[in-house]
């Protein structure tokens, strides 16, 4: 095994999920085959996809996948504006041992997504003063 090809998520409203993944997280919608139910595929990186399907399913509280972002600050800003940030389940945004800042968001269906900055990426003071960032977060 050399890479993950895709992650599959169930949502209850494909239209709102599409807006979230395209407009908030900035993923490109790609051609989606007819699966017999509403679905939209997104490109994460070359050869890596997110498959979003409108299906009845049960969501776990802490289960998630992680995206390491080239535009962490921009995605966080859009996530905050859309009230998608979840600082309860895994805690406030903080810098972890790998050097990345870790922050969690939920899509409109409640799926949890971890967002990571690039290792050792630094931001202006205003980022660290946000209410969803741990005041002890290494700058």
C-alpha positions as CSV (number, residue, x, y, z in Angstrom):
1,X,0.0,0.0,0.0
2,X,1.4,3.4,-0.9
3,X,-1.5,5.9,-0.5
4,X,-5.1,6.4,0.4
5,X,-7.2,6.7,-2.8
6,X,-10.4,8.0,-1.2
7,X,-12.4,8.6,2.0
8,X,-16.1,7.9,1.9
9,X,-18.6,10.0,4.0
10,X,-22.3,9.7,4.4
11,X,-24.3,13.0,4.6
12,X,-28.0,13.7,5.0
13,X,-28.0,16.8,2.6
14,X,-25.7,16.6,-0.4
15,X,-26.3,20.2,-1.5
16,X,-25.1,21.7,1.9
17,X,-22.2,19.2,2.1
18,X,-21.1,20.2,-1.5
19,X,-21.1,23.9,-0.5
20,X,-19.0,23.0,2.6
21,X,-16.4,20.9,1.0
22,X,-16.1,23.1,-2.1
23,X,-16.5,26.6,-0.6
24,X,-15.3,26.3,2.9
25,X,-12.6,23.6,2.6
26,X,-11.7,24.6,-1.0
27,X,-11.8,21.1,-2.5
28,X,-12.5,20.8,-6.3
29,X,-15.7,18.9,-7.2
30,X,-14.9,16.3,-9.8
31,X,-16.8,14.0,-12.1
32,X,-19.0,11.6,-10.1
33,X,-20.3,8.3,-11.6
34,X,-24.0,7.4,-11.2
35,X,-24.1,5.4,-8.0
36,X,-27.8,5.0,-7.7
37,X,-28.0,7.6,-5.0
38,X,-27.0,11.3,-4.7
39,X,-23.2,11.6,-4.5
40,X,-20.4,14.1,-5.2
41,X,-16.7,13.3,-5.5
42,X,-14.0,15.9,-4.6
43,X,-10.3,16.0,-5.4
44,X,-8.0,16.3,-2.4
45,X,-4.7,15.9,-4.2
46,X,-3.5,14.0,-7.3
47,X,-4.9,10.4,-6.9
48,X,-6.7,11.2,-3.6
49,X,-10.4,11.8,-3.4
50,X,-13.3,12.4,-1.0
51,X,-16.5,10.6,-1.9
52,X,-19.6,12.3,-0.3
53,X,-22.8,10.2,-0.5
54,X,-26.3,11.2,0.6
55,X,-27.3,8.1,2.6
56,X,-28.9,7.4,6.0
57,X,-26.0,6.4,8.3
58,X,-24.8,6.7,11.9
59,X,-22.0,9.1,12.7
60,X,-19.4,8.5,15.3
61,X,-18.5,11.3,17.7
62,X,-14.7,11.3,17.4
63,X,-14.1,9.4,14.1
64,X,-12.5,11.7,11.6
65,X,-10.0,12.1,8.7
66,X,-7.4,14.8,8.5
67,X,-6.4,17.3,5.8
68,X,-3.0,19.0,5.9
69,X,-3.7,22.4,4.2
70,X,-1.6,24.7,2.1
71,X,-4.0,27.6,3.1
72,X,-4.7,26.7,6.7
73,X,-5.4,30.3,7.8
74,X,-7.9,30.9,4.9
75,X,-9.7,27.6,5.5
76,X,-9.9,28.3,9.2
77,X,-11.3,31.8,8.5
78,X,-14.0,30.3,6.2
79,X,-14.8,27.5,8.7
80,X,-15.2,30.1,11.5
81,X,-17.5,32.2,9.3
82,X,-19.7,29.2,8.6
83,X,-19.8,28.1,12.3
84,X,-18.2,24.8,11.5
85,X,-15.4,24.7,14.1
86,X,-15.7,22.0,16.8
87,X,-13.6,22.8,19.8
88,X,-15.5,20.5,22.1
89,X,-14.8,17.0,20.9
90,X,-11.0,17.0,20.8
91,X,-10.4,20.4,22.4
92,X,-9.2,23.8,21.3
93,X,-6.8,24.3,18.4
94,X,-3.2,23.7,19.4
95,X,0.2,22.9,18.1
96,X,0.9,19.2,18.6
97,X,4.2,17.3,18.8
98,X,4.6,17.0,15.0
99,X,4.7,20.9,14.7
100,X,1.3,21.3,13.1
101,X,-1.6,23.2,14.5
102,X,-4.6,20.9,14.8
103,X,-8.1,22.1,14.6
104,X,-11.4,20.3,14.0
105,X,-14.5,21.2,12.0
106,X,-17.8,19.5,11.3
107,X,-19.5,19.4,8.0
108,X,-23.3,20.1,7.8
109,X,-24.1,16.4,8.4
110,X,-21.9,16.2,11.5
111,X,-18.8,14.4,10.1
112,X,-15.7,15.5,11.9
113,X,-12.6,16.6,9.9
114,X,-9.2,17.4,11.4
115,X,-7.4,20.3,9.7
116,X,-3.6,20.7,10.0
117,X,-1.3,23.5,9.2
118,X,2.0,22.8,7.6
119,X,4.7,21.8,10.2
120,X,6.0,24.8,12.1
121,X,3.9,27.2,10.1
122,X,3.4,30.5,12.0
123,X,0.5,33.0,12.0
124,X,-0.1,36.5,13.1
125,X,-1.1,37.2,16.8
126,X,-4.8,37.6,15.8
127,X,-5.0,33.9,14.9
128,X,-3.8,32.8,18.4
129,X,-6.3,35.2,20.0
130,X,-9.3,33.5,18.5
131,X,-11.7,31.8,21.0
132,X,-11.2,28.4,19.5
133,X,-7.4,28.5,19.8
134,X,-5.8,27.3,23.0
135,X,-4.2,30.3,24.8
136,X,-1.2,28.1,25.5
137,X,-0.8,27.3,21.8
138,X,2.9,27.6,20.8
139,X,3.3,30.5,18.4
